[in-house]
Amino acid sequence: MSQPKKYPVAMTLRLQEQVADEIEDIAFTLNLSKASFIRRSIRRAIEFARQHELPLIDKLVKKALKP
């Protein structure tokens, strides 16, 4: 039998009711818990930011620092 994963950090999210309902609906459709869906979504958002958003900021910072 597999053991459940332990997550050492807990966070509280203050969400609008509509967003919470959307999370619940999508998690149910994907057969995930709400927590699993949120963890997965955060991982994807972080990866997206690293690939697409941070390089843009790096370019702007480099441009601003050039004399």
ABEGO torsion letter per residue (X at the ends): XBBBBBBABBBBBBBBAAAAAAAAAAAAAAGBBAAAAAAAAAAAAAAAAAAAAAAAAAAAAAAAABX
